[in-house]
């Protein structure tokens, strides 16, 4: 995908920092979409490329969809990414059983280009369907639930009540989550919600909460 091409990336077979992911990407179903000249049918001189990654349905791990990465390498052609995105949407709707009511997460066995591409359709995560996500060995092989707790979208999109419910569902009690929560919602919400969930008695006047930030 980036070896002997007109560009380089961290997936370069020779010295790419993340080249060890390549076999996993092949195994899990990552696709490469190239833009080429009409005569270059063997893709010897591609103009640019984008990776299409598998995203797992968190409520049904037998279901996945294809989502193009936001990174295009090479000399991007106007409309190239849009054509790839349209193709993925058509395939997902016609053949992959795309469920517009649920959340999809990037398969953790493949390389993640950007932190903001971890989830697809995350706005569909609600208090009502959070308990539909199975916490079992199969899920943990494909998705790391803790990643959700660190994801900016969780704190940007949801109220403290929903965030706490999600943390509770995944049994996430990392002290760093407290820091994330404070940064997003403030100390008063930490005392109101997190204190009750974690069983921590927080005395705001004495700043005892600081001992949990290691």
C-alpha angles and dihedrals in degrees: 000000000000105000117107090355132124089264139036134221142171088277093064108135093224106049107349113144091223101033089123087074094063097088091047091051090052092047095047095047109260110167128206118218114199133191109218140167116264091253096049098080093148091056095238095143107025117183097212142334143206128197121235111210133200115245118195125224102239091210096046115027092189087069124072138162135208119248126179118232118244091236118091116188125204126020103336116222119217109262096012096114092044091054091050091047091050091050091051092049091051093048093046093051098041103036113008100056095238110202110207092193098064141061125255125203129199111257103258092217091071130068117273113218098191135016091228091059097064095101136037122202091005091158087074092067106108141164088256098056102031090092091054090072108098115230100206141123093271091056092048091053091057106026133032103217091201090068088068091057091056096043116116092220090064091062096035096051105034140061121242089256093059093043092053091048090053092048090049092049092054093040091234112169103158112146089226088065088063089057091050091049093051092048090053105037108015135244096288091062091047090058093043101047114011094044091060096044097048095038090238116149102215118197102196093192092059096038091230088156090078092077089069093059103082 
